[in-house]
Amino acid sequence: MEEARESLTSINGDFGFGGATDRRFAFSRQSSFQHPHTPSSFQPPHTPIDIPAHGLHHHLYWSAHDDKPSASLHKSSFSSFVFSVFRNVRSGNRFMKRLFLMISLNVAYSTAELLIGLFTGRIGLVSDAVHLTFGCGLLTFSLFVMAASRKKVDREYTYGYKRLEVLSAFTNALFLLFMSFSLAVEALHAFIQDESEHKHYLIVSAVTNLFVNLVGVWFFRNYARINLAYRNAEDMNHHSVFLHVLADSIRSAGLILASWLLSIRVQNAEVLCLGLVSVAVFILVLPLFRATGGILLQMAPPSIPTTAFNKCLRQISAREDVMEVSQVRFWELVPGHVVGSLVVQVKKGTNDRPILEFVHGLYHDLGVQDLTVQTDDA
């Protein structure tokens, strides 16, 4: 084991990957390191892993000495995870505290609306309260994710929890697209039924709901741009919260406007307003939906042009000792964190080090943070 550590240290020192902030690694054919505990069916003895020593020593020790975790260990780790999330909420940043306050306002309002609707038999209030409750659930999930994403890397989630923020933003975007569709259906229903008036209590509800959501719009006003350039996963999640409360505000404003137009005898005012709100919400949310969906589907990173990747491939293939480059894959783990892997076929007997140095240098300059390179004999 000591020889393995010394070998890894020398390799990492030669390649310059031993820094605490550089997590890139490479598969090479150096015969100086053979994993004593790796089954031959998973990784051949002649194919070692060149990885930063500060991360590998911990994993080697764990795989060699730790037994399979028991069910009680999983249960205790889950409970500790939940408690740590609540602690993070209490000690969170201003956006987490603002979101908690906004959720509290929405819960109080939706509860009052639900009780009034049940006691007075007004189905419209009950329906609106259910809509608000579902929205509060999504915002609560966003708050939970903001806290959970602050947890550090562990053995199960080796990249950490930051991608939870992408998942939360995608969920919010999906809900808002569904709301846009439901508003379009409601507008079509109003056109078919030729409804010409609003009930007074629904207008009061819309005004109150608009006030509550405008508070949230003010809290997250820093993320007011539609096509926001996401620098990290937090930006994506915060932007989704802003779009959520903004869409609810537009919906309430549309109902208020429709009521006023109906009061001055404008025909099909509800159809017009609901249709406009549906289109506005769809246009607002579509860029976020495409961005989050692309990351979750591991699409090629939009931050790096395709021509740049093609240029790197041509430069690698042009080397005399390289026969073929295959299985080239690049994606974004979270916004601003690009991961990639590729296989390089080299001539038999070729020294791998110059090739690995060249490939890592190319993609590092391109903006790829984590890169896996496997070299095979042609």
C-alpha positions as a LaTeX table, in Angstrom:
\begin{tabular}{lrrr}
\hline
Residue & $x$ (\AA) & $y$ (\AA) & $z$ (\AA) \\
\hline
Met1 & 0.00 & 0.00 & 0.00 \\
Glu2 & 2.84 & 2.42 & 0.80 \\
Glu3 & 4.41 & 1.66 & $-2.60$ \\
Ala4 & 1.06 & 2.36 & $-4.26$ \\
Arg5 & 0.76 & 5.70 & $-2.50$ \\
Glu6 & 4.31 & 6.70 & $-3.39$ \\
Ser7 & 3.69 & 5.71 & $-7.02$ \\
Leu8 & 0.47 & 7.70 & $-7.17$ \\
Thr9 & 2.18 & 10.71 & $-5.63$ \\
Ser10 & 4.94 & 10.64 & $-8.23$ \\
Ile11 & 2.48 & 10.24 & $-11.10$ \\
Asn12 & 0.26 & 13.06 & $-9.86$ \\
Gly13 & 3.25 & 15.25 & $-9.34$ \\
Asp14 & 4.38 & 14.68 & $-12.91$ \\
Phe15 & 0.96 & 15.46 & $-14.32$ \\
Gly16 & 0.24 & 18.32 & $-11.96$ \\
Phe17 & $-3.09$ & 16.91 & $-10.71$ \\
Gly18 & $-2.31$ & 16.76 & $-7.02$ \\
Gly19 & $-3.87$ & 20.13 & $-6.09$ \\
Ala20 & $-6.79$ & 20.22 & $-3.70$ \\
Thr21 & $-9.00$ & 22.03 & $-6.21$ \\
Asp22 & $-8.15$ & 19.95 & $-9.30$ \\
Arg23 & $-10.18$ & 16.72 & $-9.31$ \\
Arg24 & $-9.26$ & 15.54 & $-12.80$ \\
Phe25 & $-8.07$ & 11.98 & $-13.22$ \\
Ala26 & $-6.95$ & 9.67 & $-16.00$ \\
Phe27 & $-6.88$ & 5.99 & $-16.85$ \\
Ser28 & $-3.38$ & 5.06 & $-17.99$ \\
Arg29 & $-1.40$ & 1.91 & $-18.61$ \\
Gln30 & 1.39 & 2.55 & $-16.07$ \\
Ser31 & 2.40 & $-0.79$ & $-14.55$ \\
Ser32 & 3.78 & 0.71 & $-11.35$ \\
Phe33 & 0.47 & 0.52 & $-9.48$ \\
Gln34 & $-1.81$ & $-2.47$ & $-9.13$ \\
His35 & $-4.88$ & $-2.30$ & $-6.91$ \\
Pro36 & $-4.62$ & $-5.21$ & $-4.46$ \\
His37 & $-8.36$ & $-5.33$ & $-3.71$ \\
Thr38 & $-9.87$ & $-4.79$ & $-7.18$ \\
Pro39 & $-11.42$ & $-7.90$ & $-8.79$ \\
Ser40 & $-9.96$ & $-8.77$ & $-12.16$ \\
Ser41 & $-13.49$ & $-8.82$ & $-13.67$ \\
Phe42 & $-13.91$ & $-5.12$ & $-12.90$ \\
Gln43 & $-10.47$ & $-3.72$ & $-13.72$ \\
Pro44 & $-7.50$ & $-5.56$ & $-15.20$ \\
Pro45 & $-4.29$ & $-5.49$ & $-13.19$ \\
His46 & $-2.42$ & $-3.67$ & $-15.98$ \\
Thr47 & $-4.87$ & $-0.72$ & $-16.00$ \\
Pro48 & $-4.31$ & 1.41 & $-12.90$ \\
Ile49 & $-6.15$ & 4.59 & $-11.95$ \\
Asp50 & $-4.25$ & 7.84 & $-11.84$ \\
Ile51 & $-6.27$ & 9.97 & $-9.41$ \\
Pro52 & $-5.42$ & 12.73 & $-6.90$ \\
Ala53 & $-3.80$ & 11.11 & $-3.89$ \\
His54 & $-5.79$ & 13.12 & $-1.34$ \\
Gly55 & $-9.04$ & 11.56 & $-2.63$ \\
Leu56 & $-7.81$ & 8.03 & $-3.39$ \\
His57 & $-6.21$ & 7.18 & $-0.04$ \\
His58 & $-9.55$ & 7.59 & 1.71 \\
His59 & $-11.38$ & 5.35 & $-0.78$ \\
Leu60 & $-8.69$ & 2.67 & $-0.69$ \\
Tyr61 & $-8.85$ & 2.55 & 3.10 \\
Trp62 & $-12.62$ & 2.38 & 3.07 \\
Ser63 & $-12.85$ & $-0.36$ & 0.42 \\
Ala64 & $-10.25$ & $-2.44$ & 2.23 \\
His65 & $-11.47$ & $-2.08$ & 5.80 \\
Asp66 & $-15.18$ & $-1.14$ & 5.81 \\
Asp67 & $-17.85$ & $-3.79$ & 5.77 \\
Lys68 & $-21.21$ & $-3.41$ & 4.02 \\
Pro69 & $-23.30$ & $-0.84$ & 5.92 \\
Ser70 & $-26.15$ & $-2.23$ & 7.93 \\
Ala71 & $-29.80$ & $-1.12$ & 7.75 \\
Ser72 & $-29.51$ & 0.67 & 11.09 \\
Leu73 & $-26.52$ & 2.63 & 9.79 \\
His74 & $-28.54$ & 3.76 & 6.76 \\
Lys75 & $-31.42$ & 4.75 & 9.01 \\
Ser76 & $-29.23$ & 6.79 & 11.33 \\
Ser77 & $-27.45$ & 8.45 & 8.40 \\
Phe78 & $-30.81$ & 9.44 & 6.87 \\
Ser79 & $-32.02$ & 10.95 & 10.15 \\
Ser80 & $-28.75$ & 12.81 & 10.59 \\
Phe81 & $-29.10$ & 14.05 & 7.01 \\
Val82 & $-32.59$ & 15.43 & 7.74 \\
Phe83 & $-31.44$ & 17.12 & 10.95 \\
Ser84 & $-28.45$ & 18.64 & 9.17 \\
Val85 & $-30.80$ & 20.05 & 6.53 \\
Phe86 & $-32.90$ & 21.75 & 9.21 \\
Arg87 & $-29.75$ & 23.15 & 10.79 \\
Asn88 & $-28.70$ & 24.51 & 7.41 \\
Val89 & $-32.10$ & 26.19 & 7.01 \\
Arg90 & $-31.72$ & 27.93 & 10.37 \\
Ser91 & $-28.19$ & 29.07 & 9.60 \\
Gly92 & $-28.81$ & 29.62 & 5.88 \\
Asn93 & $-28.22$ & 32.64 & 3.70 \\
Arg94 & $-30.68$ & 35.45 & 3.16 \\
Phe95 & $-32.38$ & 33.75 & 0.21 \\
Met96 & $-33.19$ & 30.70 & 2.31 \\
Lys97 & $-34.63$ & 32.86 & 5.07 \\
Arg98 & $-36.63$ & 34.92 & 2.58 \\
Leu99 & $-38.01$ & 31.78 & 0.96 \\
Phe100 & $-39.00$ & 30.40 & 4.38 \\
Leu101 & $-40.87$ & 33.63 & 5.15 \\
Met102 & $-42.63$ & 33.58 & 1.78 \\
Ile103 & $-43.67$ & 29.93 & 2.25 \\
Ser104 & $-45.06$ & 30.80 & 5.69 \\
Leu105 & $-47.16$ & 33.62 & 4.20 \\
Asn106 & $-48.49$ & 31.34 & 1.47 \\
Val107 & $-49.32$ & 28.55 & 3.91 \\
Ala108 & $-51.18$ & 30.94 & 6.21 \\
Tyr109 & $-53.15$ & 32.43 & 3.32 \\
Ser110 & $-53.99$ & 29.08 & 1.66 \\
Thr111 & $-55.11$ & 27.62 & 5.01 \\
Ala112 & $-57.43$ & 30.56 & 5.65 \\
Glu113 & $-58.78$ & 30.34 & 2.10 \\
Leu114 & $-59.39$ & 26.61 & 2.42 \\
Leu115 & $-61.26$ & 26.96 & 5.71 \\
Ile116 & $-63.42$ & 29.80 & 4.40 \\
Gly117 & $-64.20$ & 27.83 & 1.25 \\
Leu118 & $-65.17$ & 24.71 & 3.21 \\
Phe119 & $-67.39$ & 26.55 & 5.71 \\
Thr120 & $-69.11$ & 28.70 & 3.07 \\
Gly121 & $-69.36$ & 25.99 & 0.41 \\
Arg122 & $-67.49$ & 28.02 & $-2.24$ \\
Ile123 & $-65.70$ & 25.54 & $-4.47$ \\
Gly124 & $-63.66$ & 28.27 & $-6.19$ \\
Leu125 & $-61.87$ & 29.13 & $-2.95$ \\
Val126 & $-61.18$ & 25.47 & $-2.20$ \\
Ser127 & $-59.76$ & 24.92 & $-5.69$ \\
Asp128 & $-57.52$ & 27.98 & $-5.41$ \\
Ala129 & $-56.34$ & 26.86 & $-1.95$ \\
Val130 & $-55.39$ & 23.44 & $-3.33$ \\
His131 & $-53.42$ & 25.12 & $-6.13$ \\
Leu132 & $-51.57$ & 27.30 & $-3.61$ \\
Thr133 & $-50.88$ & 24.32 & $-1.35$ \\
Phe134 & $-49.31$ & 22.39 & $-4.21$ \\
Gly135 & $-47.19$ & 25.42 & $-5.09$ \\
Cys136 & $-46.11$ & 25.74 & $-1.46$ \\
Gly137 & $-45.01$ & 22.11 & $-1.57$ \\
Leu138 & $-42.73$ & 22.81 & $-4.51$ \\
Leu139 & $-41.30$ & 25.92 & $-2.86$ \\
Thr140 & $-40.71$ & 23.90 & 0.31 \\
Phe141 & $-38.82$ & 21.35 & $-1.79$ \\
Ser142 & $-36.71$ & 24.20 & $-3.19$ \\
Leu143 & $-35.94$ & 25.35 & 0.34 \\
Phe144 & $-35.03$ & 21.81 & 1.39 \\
Val145 & $-32.72$ & 21.53 & $-1.62$ \\
Met146 & $-30.99$ & 24.83 & $-0.82$ \\
Ala147 & $-30.11$ & 23.40 & 2.57 \\
Ala148 & $-29.27$ & 19.87 & 1.43 \\
Ser149 & $-26.96$ & 21.06 & $-1.37$ \\
Arg150 & $-24.64$ & 22.59 & 1.23 \\
Lys151 & $-23.65$ & 19.14 & 2.48 \\
Lys152 & $-20.16$ & 18.00 & 1.63 \\
Val153 & $-19.10$ & 15.11 & $-0.57$ \\
Asp154 & $-19.50$ & 11.67 & 1.03 \\
Arg155 & $-18.95$ & 8.05 & 0.05 \\
Glu156 & $-22.32$ & 7.62 & $-1.65$ \\
Tyr157 & $-22.50$ & 11.00 & $-3.43$ \\
Thr158 & $-18.93$ & 11.48 & $-4.61$ \\
Tyr159 & $-19.82$ & 14.64 & $-6.55$ \\
Gly160 & $-21.81$ & 16.11 & $-3.66$ \\
Tyr161 & $-25.43$ & 17.28 & $-3.59$ \\
Lys162 & $-25.29$ & 20.33 & $-5.86$ \\
Arg163 & $-27.26$ & 18.65 & $-8.63$ \\
Leu164 & $-30.30$ & 18.63 & $-6.33$ \\
Glu165 & $-30.64$ & 22.32 & $-7.16$ \\
Val166 & $-30.90$ & 21.48 & $-10.85$ \\
Leu167 & $-33.57$ & 18.89 & $-10.08$ \\
Ser168 & $-35.50$ & 21.42 & $-8.00$ \\
Ala169 & $-35.37$ & 24.00 & $-10.79$ \\
Phe170 & $-36.54$ & 21.40 & $-13.31$ \\
Thr171 & $-39.47$ & 20.45 & $-11.03$ \\
Asn172 & $-40.53$ & 24.08 & $-10.67$ \\
Ala173 & $-40.29$ & 24.60 & $-14.43$ \\
Leu174 & $-42.36$ & 21.47 & $-15.09$ \\
Phe175 & $-45.05$ & 22.65 & $-12.66$ \\
Leu176 & $-45.20$ & 26.08 & $-14.31$ \\
Leu177 & $-45.52$ & 24.53 & $-17.77$ \\
Phe178 & $-48.42$ & 22.46 & $-16.45$ \\
Met179 & $-49.96$ & 25.63 & $-15.02$ \\
Ser180 & $-49.63$ & 27.30 & $-18.42$ \\
Phe181 & $-51.40$ & 24.36 & $-20.04$ \\
Ser182 & $-54.19$ & 24.37 & $-17.42$ \\
Leu183 & $-54.75$ & 28.11 & $-17.95$ \\
Ala184 & $-55.08$ & 27.52 & $-21.68$ \\
Val185 & $-57.66$ & 24.79 & $-21.02$ \\
Glu186 & $-59.50$ & 27.10 & $-18.62$ \\
Ala187 & $-59.56$ & 29.83 & $-21.28$ \\
Leu188 & $-60.95$ & 27.35 & $-23.82$ \\
His189 & $-63.61$ & 26.24 & $-21.32$ \\
Ala190 & $-64.60$ & 29.86 & $-20.67$ \\
Phe191 & $-64.91$ & 30.43 & $-24.45$ \\
Ile192 & $-67.11$ & 27.37 & $-24.93$ \\
Gln193 & $-69.33$ & 28.12 & $-21.91$ \\
Asp194 & $-69.49$ & 31.84 & $-22.74$ \\
Glu195 & $-68.98$ & 32.86 & $-19.10$ \\
Ser196 & $-69.38$ & 36.60 & $-18.66$ \\
Glu197 & $-68.81$ & 37.38 & $-15.02$ \\
His198 & $-66.50$ & 36.75 & $-12.08$ \\
Lys199 & $-67.60$ & 36.01 & $-8.59$ \\
His200 & $-66.70$ & 38.76 & $-6.12$ \\
Tyr201 & $-64.95$ & 36.50 & $-3.62$ \\
Leu202 & $-62.58$ & 35.16 & $-6.32$ \\
Ile203 & $-61.46$ & 38.71 & $-7.11$ \\
Val204 & $-60.72$ & 39.34 & $-3.43$ \\
Ser205 & $-58.73$ & 36.09 & $-3.38$ \\
Ala206 & $-56.79$ & 37.11 & $-6.49$ \\
Val207 & $-55.88$ & 40.51 & $-5.01$ \\
Thr208 & $-54.65$ & 38.93 & $-1.77$ \\
Asn209 & $-52.70$ & 36.27 & $-3.63$ \\
Leu210 & $-51.12$ & 38.94 & $-5.84$ \\
Phe211 & $-49.92$ & 40.85 & $-2.78$ \\
Val212 & $-48.38$ & 37.73 & $-1.21$ \\
Asn213 & $-46.56$ & 36.76 & $-4.42$ \\
Leu214 & $-45.27$ & 40.27 & $-5.03$ \\
Val215 & $-43.42$ & 39.93 & $-1.73$ \\
Gly216 & $-41.65$ & 36.88 & $-3.19$ \\
Val217 & $-40.91$ & 38.73 & $-6.42$ \\
Trp218 & $-39.23$ & 41.47 & $-4.39$ \\
Phe219 & $-37.24$ & 38.93 & $-2.36$ \\
Phe220 & $-35.79$ & 37.26 & $-5.50$ \\
Arg221 & $-35.59$ & 40.34 & $-7.73$ \\
Asn222 & $-31.87$ & 39.70 & $-8.36$ \\
Tyr223 & $-32.94$ & 36.79 & $-10.61$ \\
Ala224 & $-35.49$ & 38.77 & $-12.62$ \\
Arg225 & $-33.87$ & 38.25 & $-16.05$ \\
Ile226 & $-35.57$ & 35.62 & $-18.21$ \\
Asn227 & $-32.47$ & 34.25 & $-20.00$ \\
Leu228 & $-30.25$ & 34.31 & $-16.93$ \\
Ala229 & $-26.65$ & 33.17 & $-17.37$ \\
Tyr230 & $-26.33$ & 30.42 & $-14.77$ \\
Arg231 & $-22.93$ & 30.49 & $-13.12$ \\
Asn232 & $-23.74$ & 27.70 & $-10.66$ \\
Ala233 & $-26.58$ & 25.44 & $-9.50$ \\
Glu234 & $-27.78$ & 27.96 & $-6.89$ \\
Asp235 & $-28.52$ & 30.51 & $-9.60$ \\
Met236 & $-30.68$ & 27.97 & $-11.40$ \\
Asn237 & $-32.69$ & 27.09 & $-8.28$ \\
His238 & $-33.15$ & 30.71 & $-7.20$ \\
His239 & $-34.24$ & 31.67 & $-10.70$ \\
Ser240 & $-36.86$ & 28.90 & $-10.65$ \\
Val241 & $-38.25$ & 30.24 & $-7.36$ \\
Phe242 & $-38.47$ & 33.73 & $-8.84$ \\
Leu243 & $-40.28$ & 32.42 & $-11.93$ \\
His244 & $-42.66$ & 30.45 & $-9.71$ \\
Val245 & $-43.82$ & 33.48 & $-7.72$ \\
Leu246 & $-43.77$ & 35.68 & $-10.84$ \\
Ala247 & $-46.04$ & 33.26 & $-12.71$ \\
Asp248 & $-48.46$ & 33.16 & $-9.78$ \\
Ser249 & $-48.44$ & 36.98 & $-9.71$ \\
Ile250 & $-49.20$ & 37.16 & $-13.44$ \\
Arg251 & $-52.03$ & 34.67 & $-13.00$ \\
Ser252 & $-53.62$ & 36.74 & $-10.20$ \\
Ala253 & $-53.15$ & 39.95 & $-12.19$ \\
Gly254 & $-54.82$ & 38.32 & $-15.20$ \\
Leu255 & $-57.88$ & 37.39 & $-13.12$ \\
Ile256 & $-58.12$ & 40.94 & $-11.77$ \\
Leu257 & $-57.81$ & 42.42 & $-15.25$ \\
Ala258 & $-60.46$ & 40.05 & $-16.62$ \\
Ser259 & $-62.85$ & 41.08 & $-13.86$ \\
Trp260 & $-62.34$ & 44.77 & $-14.64$ \\
Leu261 & $-62.84$ & 44.23 & $-18.38$ \\
Leu262 & $-66.03$ & 42.29 & $-17.72$ \\
Ser263 & $-67.29$ & 45.14 & $-15.56$ \\
Ile264 & $-67.05$ & 47.49 & $-18.56$ \\
Arg265 & $-68.83$ & 44.97 & $-20.83$ \\
Val266 & $-65.82$ & 43.68 & $-22.81$ \\
Gln267 & $-66.74$ & 40.44 & $-24.57$ \\
Asn268 & $-64.63$ & 37.32 & $-23.94$ \\
Ala269 & $-62.44$ & 39.22 & $-21.48$ \\
Glu270 & $-61.70$ & 36.10 & $-19.41$ \\
Val271 & $-60.69$ & 34.12 & $-22.49$ \\
Leu272 & $-58.36$ & 36.90 & $-23.60$ \\
Cys273 & $-56.70$ & 37.40 & $-20.21$ \\
Leu274 & $-56.25$ & 33.71 & $-19.41$ \\
Gly275 & $-54.84$ & 33.10 & $-22.88$ \\
Leu276 & $-52.33$ & 35.91 & $-22.53$ \\
Val277 & $-51.29$ & 34.68 & $-19.07$ \\
Ser278 & $-50.84$ & 31.14 & $-20.40$ \\
Val279 & $-48.60$ & 32.34 & $-23.24$ \\
Ala280 & $-46.60$ & 34.65 & $-20.94$ \\
Val281 & $-45.91$ & 31.88 & $-18.40$ \\
Phe282 & $-44.88$ & 29.48 & $-21.17$ \\
Ile283 & $-42.41$ & 31.99 & $-22.65$ \\
Leu284 & $-40.96$ & 32.80 & $-19.22$ \\
Val285 & $-40.40$ & 29.20 & $-18.18$ \\
Leu286 & $-39.30$ & 27.52 & $-21.42$ \\
Pro287 & $-35.61$ & 28.65 & $-21.26$ \\
Leu288 & $-35.26$ & 27.31 & $-17.70$ \\
Phe289 & $-36.96$ & 24.04 & $-18.64$ \\
Arg290 & $-34.58$ & 23.54 & $-21.57$ \\
Ala291 & $-31.49$ & 24.41 & $-19.50$ \\
Thr292 & $-32.33$ & 22.10 & $-16.59$ \\
Gly293 & $-33.50$ & 19.30 & $-18.86$ \\
Gly294 & $-30.27$ & 19.50 & $-20.85$ \\
Ile295 & $-28.17$ & 19.09 & $-17.70$ \\
Leu296 & $-30.24$ & 16.19 & $-16.36$ \\
Leu297 & $-30.02$ & 14.46 & $-19.76$ \\
Gln298 & $-26.25$ & 15.12 & $-19.81$ \\
Met299 & $-26.35$ & 17.16 & $-22.99$ \\
Ala300 & $-23.10$ & 18.60 & $-24.34$ \\
Pro301 & $-22.22$ & 21.72 & $-22.33$ \\
Pro302 & $-23.61$ & 24.83 & $-24.06$ \\
Ser303 & $-20.88$ & 26.94 & $-22.48$ \\
Ile304 & $-18.27$ & 25.36 & $-24.79$ \\
Pro305 & $-18.84$ & 25.58 & $-28.57$ \\
Thr306 & $-18.98$ & 22.33 & $-30.52$ \\
Thr307 & $-16.30$ & 23.67 & $-32.86$ \\
Ala308 & $-13.90$ & 23.92 & $-29.91$ \\
Phe309 & $-14.42$ & 20.23 & $-29.06$ \\
Asn310 & $-13.92$ & 19.26 & $-32.71$ \\
Lys311 & $-10.69$ & 21.27 & $-32.84$ \\
Cys312 & $-9.34$ & 19.43 & $-29.80$ \\
Leu313 & $-10.19$ & 16.06 & $-31.36$ \\
Arg314 & $-8.39$ & 17.00 & $-34.57$ \\
Gln315 & $-5.31$ & 18.07 & $-32.62$ \\
Ile316 & $-5.24$ & 14.77 & $-30.68$ \\
Ser317 & $-5.82$ & 12.65 & $-33.78$ \\
Ala318 & $-3.05$ & 14.49 & $-35.63$ \\
Arg319 & $-0.36$ & 13.15 & $-33.27$ \\
Glu320 & 1.84 & 10.43 & $-34.78$ \\
Asp321 & 1.52 & 8.11 & $-31.77$ \\
Val322 & $-2.33$ & 8.30 & $-31.71$ \\
Met323 & $-4.26$ & 5.86 & $-33.91$ \\
Glu324 & $-7.88$ & 6.69 & $-32.97$ \\
Val325 & $-9.97$ & 8.71 & $-30.49$ \\
Ser326 & $-13.33$ & 7.21 & $-29.52$ \\
Gln327 & $-16.11$ & 7.29 & $-26.90$ \\
Val328 & $-15.83$ & 11.06 & $-26.55$ \\
Arg329 & $-18.40$ & 12.29 & $-24.01$ \\
Phe330 & $-18.75$ & 15.70 & $-22.37$ \\
Trp331 & $-21.55$ & 16.99 & $-20.16$ \\
Glu332 & $-22.29$ & 19.42 & $-17.34$ \\
Leu333 & $-22.59$ & 18.05 & $-13.82$ \\
Val334 & $-24.01$ & 21.42 & $-12.74$ \\
Pro335 & $-23.78$ & 24.83 & $-14.44$ \\
Gly336 & $-20.11$ & 25.78 & $-14.63$ \\
His337 & $-18.77$ & 22.26 & $-13.95$ \\
Val338 & $-17.94$ & 20.30 & $-17.12$ \\
Val339 & $-17.07$ & 16.59 & $-17.00$ \\
Gly340 & $-15.71$ & 14.49 & $-19.84$ \\
Ser341 & $-14.19$ & 11.17 & $-20.85$ \\
Leu342 & $-12.56$ & 9.70 & $-23.95$ \\
Val343 & $-10.57$ & 6.70 & $-25.12$ \\
Val344 & $-7.31$ & 7.15 & $-27.03$ \\
Gln345 & $-5.83$ & 4.28 & $-29.04$ \\
Val346 & $-2.06$ & 4.57 & $-29.30$ \\
Lys347 & 0.63 & 2.62 & $-31.07$ \\
Lys348 & 1.91 & $-0.38$ & $-29.18$ \\
Gly349 & 4.83 & 0.44 & $-26.91$ \\
Thr350 & 4.12 & 4.18 & $-26.89$ \\
Asn351 & 4.77 & 6.10 & $-23.67$ \\
Asp352 & 1.44 & 7.33 & $-22.28$ \\
Arg353 & 2.64 & 10.32 & $-20.31$ \\
Pro354 & 3.16 & 12.81 & $-23.13$ \\
Ile355 & $-0.26$ & 11.93 & $-24.58$ \\
Leu356 & $-2.03$ & 12.32 & $-21.24$ \\
Glu357 & $-0.28$ & 15.61 & $-20.57$ \\
Phe358 & $-1.23$ & 16.89 & $-24.01$ \\
Val359 & $-4.91$ & 15.79 & $-23.77$ \\
His360 & $-5.39$ & 17.13 & $-20.25$ \\
Gly361 & $-3.78$ & 20.42 & $-21.19$ \\
Leu362 & $-6.07$ & 20.86 & $-24.20$ \\
Tyr363 & $-9.30$ & 20.26 & $-22.35$ \\
His364 & $-8.22$ & 22.09 & $-19.22$ \\
Asp365 & $-7.67$ & 25.22 & $-21.29$ \\
Leu366 & $-11.08$ & 24.63 & $-22.85$ \\
Gly367 & $-12.80$ & 24.71 & $-19.44$ \\
Val368 & $-13.24$ & 21.02 & $-18.60$ \\
Gln369 & $-12.82$ & 20.51 & $-14.84$ \\
Asp370 & $-13.00$ & 16.69 & $-14.62$ \\
Leu371 & $-11.54$ & 14.55 & $-17.41$ \\
Thr372 & $-11.04$ & 10.79 & $-17.73$ \\
Val373 & $-8.63$ & 9.57 & $-20.39$ \\
Gln374 & $-8.16$ & 5.86 & $-21.15$ \\
Thr375 & $-5.30$ & 4.75 & $-23.38$ \\
Asp376 & $-5.39$ & 1.41 & $-25.24$ \\
Asp377 & $-2.94$ & $-0.30$ & $-27.56$ \\
Ala378 & $-4.01$ & $-0.23$ & $-31.20$ \\
\hline
\end{tabular}
